[in-house]
């Protein structure tokens, strides 16, 4: 978790466009470490939830087939500028991360 | 002094139990996340992945639009956008049909979220990228072929 999650949320009319960039290796368990020749164990984000002003708007289950440093974009109708977007994720090792941003 | 030791030990035991259980193999890390659908995500073919998601016989729909490159130069990062114009869309699943484990993501939408999801996926080889949409208790699907020049699953 070298860098925190980045969230950008902007309003276009009555639709909030939310873009999230998470920091995570998303290892499939298929990749061989270049130095040791050993398989790097699977380690990837499994659950992501997003809320706007406390209301859940997205609940995503991810597999290791999502690219490294997962990007997620979604659109919500109804929020307003200033509403708070909170994103949480949990990975296959039980690690968690959270970040929030106001809709701009 | 004894009380302090007792408290420290109590705290250590409490904090360590999940970690210990994981190390002992009693509680596998993937099982700790009760909601994650391992049956669907570990499935090695599209049929089993759909079964795992509780989807049977999805209807082909032109109201699902998949935006993805015709040719992906880097199979490790393929941008995929799925738009569902089907009323009452509650979830969108993305499947890369020829990946070792085809189900890549399952997105449940609520609270005013539109039928739209944008992400980046890994593709091992040229294949159909399939979207499966659940709306109003029914399932719908569409697919688009994405050619991959360099596979991106790390194998």
Interface residues (C-beta under 8 A of the other chain):
Chain A: X15 X19 X27 X28 X30 X31 X32 X46 X47 X52 X55 X56 X57 X58 X59 X60 X61 X62 X63 X64 X65 X66 X67 X68 X70 X71 X72 X73 X74 X75 X76 X77 X78 X79 X90 X92 X93 X94
Chain B: X18 X22 X29 X30 X32 X33 X35 X36 X37 X41 X76 X77 X78 X79 X81 X96 X99 X100 X101 X102 X103 X104 X105 X106 X107 X108 X109 X110 X111 X112 X113 X114 X116 X117 X118 X119 X120 X121 X122 X152 X153 X154 X155
